[in-house]
Amino acid sequence: MSTTGATADPLAALGALPGVSESVESVRKAVDRVYGHRIMRRRSNEITSEAALRGARGSAALSGADWALEEVRRRTDFSGDAEARTVGAALRLTAEAGQLLSIWRQSPLRVLARLHLVAAADKADQVGRPRQEGEPVDEPLVELPLPGAAEAHGRLEGLSELIIAGGSAPALVTAAVVHGELLALRPFASHNGLVARAAERIVLIGSGLDPKSVCAAEVGHAELGRAAYLAALDGYVSGTPEGMAAWIAHCGRAVELGARESTAVCEALQRGAA
């Protein structure tokens, strides 16, 4: 995403694209439904914990480790093969995201560095810093052309400036742009997808749209499928109004599906309490 041009608030301008306001409103209604559930008033901590687990599972699935939910719930050791390490990284990121909310609006680059450190703790010489020119990127499921390190650094700085400046853009738009930009840039040597989805989560929580973190977009992204996810990402990278709107709508649908999942959890808990 270009952060230059005549528009003072480019994120707000994206909110005016055709179809985006409808996506924003649909997401708001879905979020309101789950927050209005009677179980949320009494057992919201349980819903938050379950959404975190399911969100981590969904994010790991999009990074190639598509485990059953019960396997993620049961497992205690994630130090084995590559898939186990991916699931472990997703779980750590989900737990860490809630600890970084107060820092995000003041220093998003610091938060992104921390997220990468948490995700890629086994790669000590590359963790917590943007990749350097010529460094390879381990992100096999995203096959888009890779921007050079200098371009990635510049665009990351521009994104950071937009977040710090704030603005009137809906939370969904900001979350979708942060997510899409990190996937497009792949600023780290590894784990960019996991970091991008964790950053999307932080925006949705910190904006006040989903303060209890019960509408896990990662659940929806996984349910919509990797092919649809990558196709929508292509639209974002194209930079066209239609492509950008399609990516935002895709992210909105993912949040709605995350909200639906937590509503189903609420219903199951209510049946158990009846």
C-alpha positions in Angstrom: 0.0 0.0 0.0 1.3 3.4 -0.9 1.2 5.8 2.0 1.9 8.9 -0.1 -0.3 11.1 -2.2 -2.9 13.8 -1.8 -5.0 12.0 0.7 -4.2 13.0 4.2 -5.7 9.8 5.7 -5.3 7.0 3.1 -6.8 4.5 5.5 -10.0 6.5 5.8 -10.0 6.8 2.0 -10.0 3.0 1.8 -13.1 3.0 4.0 -14.9 4.9 1.3 -14.3 2.3 -1.4 -17.4 0.6 -2.9 -18.6 -2.2 -0.6 -16.3 -1.5 2.3 -18.9 0.3 4.4 -21.2 -2.7 4.0 -18.4 -5.0 5.2 -17.8 -2.7 8.2 -21.4 -2.7 9.1 -21.8 -6.5 8.7 -18.8 -7.0 11.0 -20.2 -4.7 13.6 -23.5 -6.6 13.7 -21.7 -9.9 14.0 -19.5 -8.6 16.9 -22.5 -7.1 18.6 -24.3 -10.5 18.5 -21.6 -12.4 20.3 -21.0 -9.6 22.8 -24.8 -9.5 23.5 -25.0 -13.2 24.3 -26.0 -13.9 27.9 -23.0 -16.2 28.4 -20.6 -13.4 27.6 -21.8 -11.5 30.6 -20.9 -14.3 33.0 -18.2 -16.3 31.4 -16.4 -14.0 29.0 -12.9 -15.2 30.2 -13.7 -18.7 29.0 -14.8 -17.5 25.6 -11.7 -15.4 25.3 -9.5 -18.4 26.1 -11.3 -20.7 23.7 -11.1 -18.0 20.9 -7.4 -17.7 21.5 -6.9 -21.4 21.1 -9.0 -21.6 18.0 -7.4 -18.5 16.5 -3.9 -20.0 17.0 -5.0 -23.2 15.4 -6.4 -21.3 12.4 -3.3 -19.2 12.0 -1.1 -22.2 12.1 -3.3 -23.9 9.5 -2.7 -21.0 7.1 1.0 -21.4 7.6 0.9 -25.1 6.7 0.3 -26.8 10.1 -3.4 -27.8 9.8 -3.9 -29.7 13.1 -7.2 -30.7 14.6 -8.3 -28.5 17.4 -8.2 -31.3 19.9 -4.7 -32.1 19.0 -3.7 -28.5 19.6 -5.6 -28.6 22.9 -4.0 -31.9 24.0 -0.4 -31.3 23.0 2.1 -29.8 25.5 5.4 -30.2 23.6 5.7 -28.1 20.4 9.5 -28.5 19.9 9.4 -31.4 17.5 9.0 -31.1 13.7 8.3 -28.0 11.6 4.5 -28.3 12.0 4.7 -28.6 15.7 7.0 -25.5 15.9 4.5 -23.6 13.8 1.6 -24.4 16.1 3.7 -23.6 19.1 4.6 -20.2 17.5 1.0 -19.4 16.8 0.0 -20.2 20.4 2.8 -18.0 21.8 1.8 -15.1 19.5 -1.8 -15.3 20.5 -0.8 -15.2 24.2 1.6 -12.3 23.6 -0.7 -10.2 21.5 -2.8 -9.1 24.5 0.3 -7.9 26.3 1.3 -5.5 23.6 -1.8 -3.3 23.2 -0.5 -0.3 25.1 2.6 -0.2 23.0 1.0 -0.6 19.6 -0.3 2.9 19.0 3.0 4.5 20.2 5.5 2.1 18.6 4.1 -0.5 16.2 7.5 -1.4 14.9 8.6 -2.3 18.4 5.5 -4.5 18.7 6.2 -6.2 15.3 9.8 -6.9 16.4 8.6 -8.4 19.6 6.0 -10.6 17.8 8.7 -11.9 15.5 11.0 -12.6 18.5 8.2 -14.6 20.1 7.4 -16.5 16.9 11.0 -17.3 15.8 12.8 -17.8 19.0 14.8 -20.7 17.5 16.6 -18.4 15.0 18.6 -16.2 17.2 20.6 -14.4 14.5 17.5 -13.2 12.6 14.8 -12.7 15.2 13.3 -9.4 16.2 14.6 -7.3 13.3 13.6 -6.7 9.6 15.5 -8.8 7.0 18.6 -7.4 5.4 19.3 -7.1 1.7 19.9 -10.5 0.2 18.6 -12.4 3.2 16.2 -15.2 2.1 12.7 -15.4 3.4 11.1 -18.6 4.6 7.5 -18.1 3.7 6.8 -20.8 1.2 3.0 -20.5 1.1 3.1 -16.9 0.0 4.6 -16.8 -3.5 4.2 -13.1 -4.4 7.2 -11.2 -5.7 9.3 -10.2 -2.7 10.1 -6.5 -2.3 13.7 -5.6 -1.6 14.7 -5.0 1.9 15.0 -1.2 1.4 11.5 -1.0 0.0 10.1 -3.2 2.8 11.8 -1.0 5.4 10.4 2.2 3.9 6.9 0.9 3.6 7.0 -0.5 7.1 8.0 2.9 8.4 5.1 4.5 6.4 2.7 2.0 7.9 4.0 2.8 11.4 3.5 6.5 10.8 -0.1 6.0 9.8 -0.9 3.9 12.9 0.8 6.4 15.2 -1.0 9.3 13.5 -4.4 7.6 14.0 -7.3 8.7 11.9 -11.0 8.0 11.2 -10.6 4.7 9.4 -12.8 1.8 10.7 -11.0 -0.8 12.7 -11.6 -3.4 10.1 -9.9 -1.3 7.4 -6.9 -0.6 9.6 -6.6 -4.3 10.6 -6.9 -5.5 7.0 -4.2 -3.1 5.8 -1.8 -4.0 8.5 -2.4 -7.7 7.8 -2.1 -7.3 4.0 1.0 -5.0 4.1 2.9 -7.4 6.4 2.1 -10.3 4.1 3.0 -8.3 1.0 6.3 -7.1 2.4 7.3 -10.1 4.4 9.7 -7.9 6.4 11.1 -10.7 8.5 13.2 -13.7 7.5 10.4 -16.1 8.7 7.0 -16.3 10.3 5.6 -13.3 8.5 2.1 -14.9 8.1 1.8 -15.7 11.8 3.0 -12.2 12.7 0.7 -10.5 10.2 -2.4 -12.3 11.7 -1.3 -11.5 15.2 -1.0 -7.9 14.3 -4.5 -7.9 12.8 -5.7 -9.3 16.1 -4.0 -6.5 18.0 -5.7 -3.9 15.9 -9.1 -5.4 16.3 -8.7 -5.6 20.1 -7.0 -2.3 20.6 -9.5 -0.4 18.4 -12.3 -1.4 20.7 -14.1 -3.4 18.0 -13.3 -6.7 19.8 -11.9 -5.7 23.2 -12.3 -9.1 24.8 -10.7 -10.8 21.8 -13.5 -13.2 21.1 -13.9 -12.7 17.4 -10.8 -14.5 16.1 -10.3 -13.5 12.5 -7.7 -16.4 12.2 -10.6 -18.8 12.6 -12.4 -17.2 9.7 -9.4 -17.0 7.5 -8.8 -20.7 7.9 -12.4 -21.6 7.3 -12.5 -19.6 4.1 -9.4 -21.5 3.0 -5.9 -20.8 1.9 -6.7 -20.5 -1.8 -9.3 -17.8 -1.1 -6.9 -16.1 1.4 -4.1 -15.9 -1.2 -6.5 -14.8 -4.0 -7.7 -12.0 -1.8 -4.1 -11.1 -1.0 -3.4 -10.8 -4.7 -6.1 -8.2 -4.8 -4.5 -6.2 -2.0 -1.1 -6.4 -3.7 -2.5 -5.2 -7.0 -3.3 -1.9 -5.3 -6.4 -1.4 -7.4 -9.6 -0.1 -5.6 -11.4 -3.3 -6.5 -8.5 -5.5 -5.2 -8.2 -3.5 -2.0 -11.9 -3.6 -1.3 -12.0 -7.3 -2.0 -9.2 -7.9 0.6 -10.9 -5.8 3.2 -14.2 -7.6 2.6 -12.3 -10.9 2.9 -10.9 -9.9 6.2 -14.4 -8.7 7.3 -15.9 -12.1 6.5 -13.1 -13.7 8.5 -14.0 -11.6 11.6 -17.7 -12.5 11.1 -16.8 -16.2 11.0 -14.7 -15.8 14.1 -17.6 -14.1 15.9 -19.9 -16.9 14.7 -17.5 -19.5 16.1 -17.5 -17.8 19.5 -21.3 -17.5 19.4 -21.4 -21.3 18.9 -19.1 -21.7 21.9 -21.5 -19.5 24.0 -24.4 -21.6 22.9 -22.6 -24.8 23.9 -21.8 -23.4 27.3 -25.4 -22.3 27.8 -26.7 -25.8 26.9 -24.2 -27.3 29.4 -25.4 -24.9 32.1 -29.1 -25.5 31.5 
